[in-house]
Amino acid sequence: MDEIVFFNPGDSIGNFHDHNEAVKTAQIYKQKQEADKKVLVVHGTNNQSFDIFLADDAITHSNETSTDSKSNEKPYRVSDKL
């Protein structure tokens, strides 16, 4: 079953056309940053690319501040959790 999450596209760490390149970049990012933060590789909204986000940047009902500031949110399908 696919896990669908919402992110503001502006919070993306990177955008890639190749899944393996996205995973490799996410692993490097995680090593250089705080190791306790989860990094997600998600299938892009256009289903032709892969984006990298911090798991903490996911938009949920509990962290949603207002509908105005989150109007750019888009659904993404989680590909890998690192």
Summary of the structure (lengths in Angstrom):
residues: 82
radius of gyration: 12.4
end to end distance: 18.4
largest distance: 35.3
contacts: 221
relative contact order: 0.33
helix: 24%
strand: 32%
